[in-house]
Amino acid sequence: MNASAESQSGGLDGLKWLLVVALLVAGIGGNVYYDDQSLLYRVIGLVVIALVAAYVAVQTVQGAAFWKLAKEARTEIRKVVWPTRQETTQTTLIVVAFVFVMALILWGLDTLLGWLVSLAIG
């Protein structure tokens, strides 16, 4: 994309964002106004309006950058080596054991300090 096309698109971005906000406000207002209608119809209407607003938002420079970032993040998530079920279970048990031991230590320390304070103040 060259500089003139980008500046033209950037000039319309404000109008596009205004349209996005107007769509969302209309969706929320319509949901409130038609509260006597079936919830299913209101949810379908809100989903359609949200999809249209998202489509318009992606047409902006910031929206396109966000969409690119989201796609790249998804690609990076696929590269992650997730732990196996056994590794997850072992790690969880270690954390639970550590928390239990620390709770016992803090309980003992609290009891000892409480006993020392009661001795000091009578």
Disulfide bonds with the S-S distance in Angstrom:
none
